[in-house]
Amino acid sequence: MPTNIPYCSEVWDFFVGCQPVSAGCESGPNRRPAELDWFRSVRDQCAAPGVPFYLKQLEIGGKVIALPELDGVVHDATPWEVHDE
């Protein structure tokens, strides 16, 4: 792995230059379970430096739901809503 490329998951100060983060559970008949706490952690880590977070889908009650609420909020920040200043 190259050492000169910053990774957002490891270098939070670099978030200013990162694209919006998109997350969601797997879909399909053989999907693996996803932990809600993982999505909460990613959301919170994005919120601290102001990185937009997009939660594409979650498995709720055995069904994959598009643009679900996570703790009462739909996280639908999309790349086309992000503008350079």
TANOR-V686818 format. One record per residue. N is the residue number from 1. RES is the residue in one letter. SS is DSSP state (H for helix, E for strand, C for the rest). OMEGA is omega in radians with two decimals (999 if undefined). D_FIRST is the distance of its C-alpha to the first C-alpha in Angstrom with 2 decimals. Layout:
BEGIN
n=N res=RES ss=SS omega=OMEGA d_first=D_FIRST
n=N res=RES ss=SS omega=OMEGA d_first=D_FIRST
END
This chain:
BEGIN
n=1 res=M ss=C omega=3.13 d_first=0.00
n=2 res=P ss=C omega=-3.12 d_first=3.81
n=3 res=T ss=C omega=-3.09 d_first=6.35
n=4 res=N ss=C omega=3.13 d_first=9.11
n=5 res=I ss=C omega=3.12 d_first=8.78
n=6 res=P ss=C omega=3.11 d_first=10.94
n=7 res=Y ss=C omega=-3.07 d_first=10.98
n=8 res=C ss=C omega=-3.11 d_first=14.67
n=9 res=S ss=C omega=-3.09 d_first=14.71
n=10 res=E ss=C omega=-3.05 d_first=13.72
n=11 res=V ss=C omega=-3.02 d_first=15.47
n=12 res=W ss=H omega=3.11 d_first=18.85
n=13 res=D ss=H omega=-3.12 d_first=20.29
n=14 res=F ss=H omega=-3.05 d_first=18.00
n=15 res=F ss=H omega=-3.10 d_first=19.78
n=16 res=V ss=H omega=-3.12 d_first=22.35
n=17 res=G ss=H omega=-3.09 d_first=20.19
n=18 res=C ss=C omega=3.04 d_first=18.83
n=19 res=Q ss=C omega=3.05 d_first=20.52
n=20 res=P ss=C omega=3.14 d_first=22.68
n=21 res=V ss=E omega=3.10 d_first=21.19
n=22 res=S ss=E omega=-3.12 d_first=22.53
n=23 res=A ss=E omega=3.09 d_first=22.87
n=24 res=G ss=C omega=3.13 d_first=25.18
n=25 res=C ss=C omega=3.04 d_first=25.96
n=26 res=E ss=C omega=3.06 d_first=25.60
n=27 res=S ss=C omega=3.14 d_first=28.71
n=28 res=G ss=C omega=-3.03 d_first=30.48
n=29 res=P ss=C omega=-3.11 d_first=32.54
n=30 res=N ss=C omega=-3.10 d_first=29.77
n=31 res=R ss=C omega=3.09 d_first=27.92
n=32 res=R ss=C omega=-3.14 d_first=26.51
n=33 res=P ss=C omega=3.09 d_first=27.99
n=34 res=A ss=C omega=-3.12 d_first=26.38
n=35 res=E ss=C omega=3.11 d_first=27.37
n=36 res=L ss=H omega=3.14 d_first=29.08
n=37 res=D ss=H omega=3.09 d_first=27.96
n=38 res=W ss=H omega=3.13 d_first=24.30
n=39 res=F ss=H omega=3.07 d_first=25.43
n=40 res=R ss=H omega=-3.14 d_first=27.59
n=41 res=S ss=H omega=3.13 d_first=24.78
n=42 res=V ss=H omega=3.11 d_first=22.64
n=43 res=R ss=H omega=-3.10 d_first=25.89
n=44 res=D ss=H omega=3.12 d_first=26.75
n=45 res=Q ss=H omega=3.07 d_first=23.40
n=46 res=C ss=H omega=-3.08 d_first=23.78
n=47 res=A ss=H omega=-3.06 d_first=27.43
n=48 res=A ss=H omega=3.12 d_first=27.01
n=49 res=P ss=H omega=3.10 d_first=25.46
n=50 res=G ss=C omega=3.11 d_first=27.23
n=51 res=V ss=C omega=3.12 d_first=24.48
n=52 res=P ss=C omega=-3.11 d_first=26.27
n=53 res=F ss=E omega=-3.14 d_first=25.78
n=54 res=Y ss=E omega=3.11 d_first=26.78
n=55 res=L ss=E omega=-3.02 d_first=27.63
n=56 res=K ss=C omega=-3.07 d_first=28.12
n=57 res=Q ss=E omega=3.06 d_first=29.66
n=58 res=L ss=E omega=3.01 d_first=30.50
n=59 res=E ss=E omega=-3.14 d_first=32.40
n=60 res=I ss=E omega=3.14 d_first=35.73
n=61 res=G ss=C omega=3.12 d_first=38.54
n=62 res=G ss=C omega=3.14 d_first=36.93
n=63 res=K ss=E omega=3.07 d_first=36.49
n=64 res=V ss=E omega=-3.09 d_first=33.55
n=65 res=I ss=E omega=3.09 d_first=34.74
n=66 res=A ss=E omega=-3.14 d_first=33.45
n=67 res=L ss=C omega=-3.12 d_first=33.16
n=68 res=P ss=C omega=2.98 d_first=34.31
n=69 res=E ss=E omega=3.00 d_first=35.43
n=70 res=L ss=E omega=-3.07 d_first=33.30
n=71 res=D ss=C omega=3.05 d_first=35.69
n=72 res=G ss=C omega=-3.10 d_first=38.19
n=73 res=V ss=E omega=3.00 d_first=36.04
n=74 res=V ss=E omega=-3.12 d_first=34.63
n=75 res=H ss=C omega=-3.03 d_first=31.24
n=76 res=D ss=E omega=3.07 d_first=31.35
n=77 res=A ss=C omega=-3.11 d_first=29.72
n=78 res=T ss=C omega=-3.09 d_first=28.68
n=79 res=P ss=H omega=-3.10 d_first=26.81
n=80 res=W ss=H omega=3.08 d_first=30.17
n=81 res=E ss=H omega=-3.10 d_first=31.64
n=82 res=V ss=C omega=-3.09 d_first=29.23
n=83 res=H ss=C omega=3.03 d_first=30.68
n=84 res=D ss=C omega=3.12 d_first=29.59
n=85 res=E ss=C omega=999 d_first=32.04
END
